[in-house]
């Protein structure tokens, strides 16, 4: 799960990835050099975020 607001990001995108070559899902919840993913399967178009009442 990832949360944001329109004040922090103008848009978000969903990214879907295949498992890594060894069959594991990878370490999608870490940052930095340890960030390991399998090959990309799909990337969504941007979903624009707009603050209400402004």
N, C-alpha and C positions, 0 to 999 in steps of 0.2 A: 504494500500500500504506500502511496506517495500523496501528500497533500500540498496544495499551494493555493494562492489567491490571485485575483486579477491584479492586485497591487504588486505582487512579486514576479509574475510571469504574464506576458502578453498572450501566450498560447502554450499548449501542451501537445505531445504526440505520443501515441502508443507504439511500442516496438515489440515484435514477437520474434523469438529466436528458437532455433532447433537446439536439442541437447548437444553437449560437447561430444567430441569423437569417442570418449570413453563411456558415454551414456549418462553421465551425470548432468544435472541442470546447470552447473557452474556456480559462481559466487555472486549472484546478482545483487546481494545486499551489502557489498563491501565497496570501498572507494580506493583509488590509487592503483599501484602496479598490480595488486592482486585481483583486479576486476577482470574476470574471465567469463566469456560468453561463447556459445556455439554460433554457427553461422546465422545470419539474419534470414528470417522467413517472410516477414511483412513489416511495413512501416506505414502508419496511418497518416492521412492528411492532417495538417494542423487544426486543432480545435481552439478557436479564439475565445479568450476569457475577457469578459466585460464586467466591470463593477456596476452593480445596480444602484440607482438613485444618485447618479453623478451627472 
